[in-house]
């Protein structure tokens, strides 16, 4: 993963976990790799992963079972909220980019329909 120097790394990893949940790569109740393993995978300090885990748990996205590890929440409403939030952020970024190119709503919709194979 390539990190953005303008955002804390732990928040970027939180975003990555949220994206993995939204895409179904991480599912409810799934055990996350250990702090050490994730630190190796992301090439970051283990303290950064520890902070990521604290943030995820504080958000209710994960929970810890003492001696067993960290797991993705089993709360299906939370999973759906994460999916909706991640999708919304991608859609909003796309719309903002298109508006910056001075495209109006109809032009944006026509582009999407064309790319998705529908009639404009």
C-alpha positions as a Markdown table, in Angstrom:
| # | Residue | x | y | z |
|---|---|---|---|---|
| 1 | Unk | 0.0 | 0.0 | 0.0 |
| 2 | Unk | 1.3 | 3.4 | -0.9 |
| 3 | Unk | 0.6 | 6.0 | 1.8 |
| 4 | Unk | -0.4 | 9.6 | 1.5 |
| 5 | Unk | 2.0 | 11.9 | 3.4 |
| 6 | Unk | -0.9 | 14.2 | 4.2 |
| 7 | Unk | -2.9 | 11.8 | 6.4 |
| 8 | Unk | -1.8 | 9.7 | 9.4 |
| 9 | Unk | -0.9 | 6.2 | 8.3 |
| 10 | Unk | -3.1 | 4.6 | 10.9 |
| 11 | Unk | -6.2 | 6.4 | 9.5 |
| 12 | Unk | -5.2 | 5.2 | 6.0 |
| 13 | Unk | -5.1 | 1.6 | 7.2 |
| 14 | Unk | -8.5 | 2.1 | 9.0 |
| 15 | Unk | -9.9 | 3.3 | 5.6 |
| 16 | Unk | -8.4 | 0.2 | 3.9 |
| 17 | Unk | -10.0 | -2.1 | 6.5 |
| 18 | Unk | -13.3 | -0.3 | 5.9 |
| 19 | Unk | -12.9 | -0.8 | 2.2 |
| 20 | Unk | -12.1 | -4.5 | 2.7 |
| 21 | Unk | -15.3 | -4.9 | 4.7 |
| 22 | Unk | -17.4 | -3.0 | 2.1 |
| 23 | Unk | -16.0 | -5.2 | -0.7 |
| 24 | Unk | -16.5 | -8.4 | 1.2 |
| 25 | Unk | -12.8 | -9.3 | 1.6 |
| 26 | Unk | -13.3 | -9.1 | 5.3 |
| 27 | Unk | -16.6 | -10.5 | 6.7 |
| 28 | Unk | -18.4 | -10.3 | 10.0 |
| 29 | Unk | -16.6 | -12.3 | 12.7 |
| 30 | Unk | -13.5 | -12.8 | 10.7 |
| 31 | Unk | -10.2 | -12.7 | 12.7 |
| 32 | Unk | -7.7 | -10.1 | 11.6 |
| 33 | Unk | -4.0 | -10.9 | 11.3 |
| 34 | Unk | -1.9 | -10.2 | 14.3 |
| 35 | Unk | -0.4 | -6.8 | 14.9 |
| 36 | Unk | 3.1 | -8.1 | 13.9 |
| 37 | Unk | 1.8 | -9.7 | 10.7 |
| 38 | Unk | -0.1 | -6.5 | 9.7 |
| 39 | Unk | 3.0 | -4.4 | 10.5 |
| 40 | Unk | 5.0 | -6.6 | 8.2 |
| 41 | Unk | 2.3 | -6.6 | 5.5 |
| 42 | Unk | 2.0 | -2.8 | 5.5 |
| 43 | Unk | 5.7 | -2.2 | 6.2 |
| 44 | Unk | 4.9 | 0.0 | 9.2 |
| 45 | Unk | 5.8 | 0.1 | 12.9 |
| 46 | Unk | 3.7 | -2.3 | 15.1 |
| 47 | Unk | 2.7 | 0.7 | 17.2 |
| 48 | Unk | 0.9 | 2.1 | 14.1 |
| 49 | Unk | -1.1 | -1.1 | 13.8 |
| 50 | Unk | -1.8 | -1.0 | 17.5 |
| 51 | Unk | -3.2 | 2.5 | 17.1 |
| 52 | Unk | -5.2 | 1.3 | 14.0 |
| 53 | Unk | -6.8 | -1.5 | 16.1 |
| 54 | Unk | -7.7 | 1.0 | 18.9 |
| 55 | Unk | -9.3 | 3.3 | 16.4 |
| 56 | Unk | -11.3 | 0.4 | 14.7 |
| 57 | Unk | -12.4 | -0.9 | 18.1 |
| 58 | Unk | -13.4 | 2.6 | 19.2 |
| 59 | Unk | -15.5 | 2.9 | 16.0 |
| 60 | Unk | -17.2 | -0.4 | 16.8 |
| 61 | Unk | -15.8 | -2.0 | 13.6 |
| 62 | Unk | -13.8 | -4.6 | 15.5 |
| 63 | Unk | -13.7 | -6.3 | 18.9 |
| 64 | Unk | -11.0 | -8.0 | 20.8 |
| 65 | Unk | -11.2 | -11.4 | 22.4 |
| 66 | Unk | -8.5 | -11.6 | 25.1 |
| 67 | Unk | -5.8 | -14.1 | 24.1 |
| 68 | Unk | -7.5 | -14.8 | 20.7 |
| 69 | Unk | -7.1 | -11.7 | 18.7 |
| 70 | Unk | -9.1 | -9.0 | 17.0 |
| 71 | Unk | -12.2 | -9.7 | 15.0 |
| 72 | Unk | -14.5 | -7.9 | 12.6 |
| 73 | Unk | -17.8 | -6.9 | 14.2 |
| 74 | Unk | -20.7 | -9.3 | 13.9 |
| 75 | Unk | -23.2 | -6.4 | 13.9 |
| 76 | Unk | -24.8 | -6.6 | 10.5 |
| 77 | Unk | -26.2 | -3.0 | 10.8 |
| 78 | Unk | -22.6 | -1.8 | 11.3 |
| 79 | Unk | -21.4 | -3.7 | 8.3 |
| 80 | Unk | -24.2 | -2.2 | 6.1 |
| 81 | Unk | -23.3 | 1.3 | 7.5 |
| 82 | Unk | -19.7 | 0.8 | 6.5 |
| 83 | Unk | -20.6 | -0.4 | 3.0 |
| 84 | Unk | -22.9 | 2.6 | 2.5 |
| 85 | Unk | -20.3 | 5.0 | 3.9 |
| 86 | Unk | -17.5 | 3.7 | 1.7 |
| 87 | Unk | -19.7 | 3.7 | -1.5 |
| 88 | Unk | -20.9 | 7.3 | -0.7 |
| 89 | Unk | -17.3 | 8.5 | -0.3 |
| 90 | Unk | -16.4 | 7.1 | -3.7 |
| 91 | Unk | -19.5 | 8.5 | -5.4 |
| 92 | Unk | -19.0 | 11.9 | -3.8 |
| 93 | Unk | -15.3 | 12.0 | -4.9 |
| 94 | Unk | -16.4 | 11.1 | -8.5 |
| 95 | Unk | -19.1 | 13.8 | -8.5 |
| 96 | Unk | -16.8 | 16.4 | -7.1 |
| 97 | Unk | -14.2 | 15.6 | -9.8 |
| 98 | Unk | -16.7 | 15.8 | -12.6 |
| 99 | Unk | -18.1 | 19.1 | -11.2 |
| 100 | Unk | -14.5 | 20.4 | -11.2 |
| 101 | Unk | -14.5 | 19.7 | -14.9 |
| 102 | Unk | -17.6 | 21.9 | -15.2 |
| 103 | Unk | -19.9 | 19.0 | -16.2 |
| 104 | Unk | -23.6 | 19.3 | -15.2 |
| 105 | Unk | -25.6 | 16.5 | -13.7 |
| 106 | Unk | -27.0 | 15.3 | -17.1 |
| 107 | Unk | -23.5 | 15.0 | -18.5 |
| 108 | Unk | -22.3 | 13.1 | -15.5 |
| 109 | Unk | -25.3 | 10.7 | -15.8 |
| 110 | Unk | -24.7 | 10.2 | -19.5 |
| 111 | Unk | -21.1 | 9.4 | -18.9 |
| 112 | Unk | -22.0 | 6.8 | -16.3 |
| 113 | Unk | -24.7 | 5.2 | -18.4 |
| 114 | Unk | -22.3 | 5.0 | -21.4 |
| 115 | Unk | -19.5 | 3.4 | -19.2 |
| 116 | Unk | -22.0 | 1.0 | -17.7 |
| 117 | Unk | -23.3 | 0.0 | -21.1 |
| 118 | Unk | -26.7 | 1.6 | -20.9 |
| 119 | Unk | -28.3 | 4.1 | -23.2 |
| 120 | Unk | -27.6 | 7.8 | -22.5 |
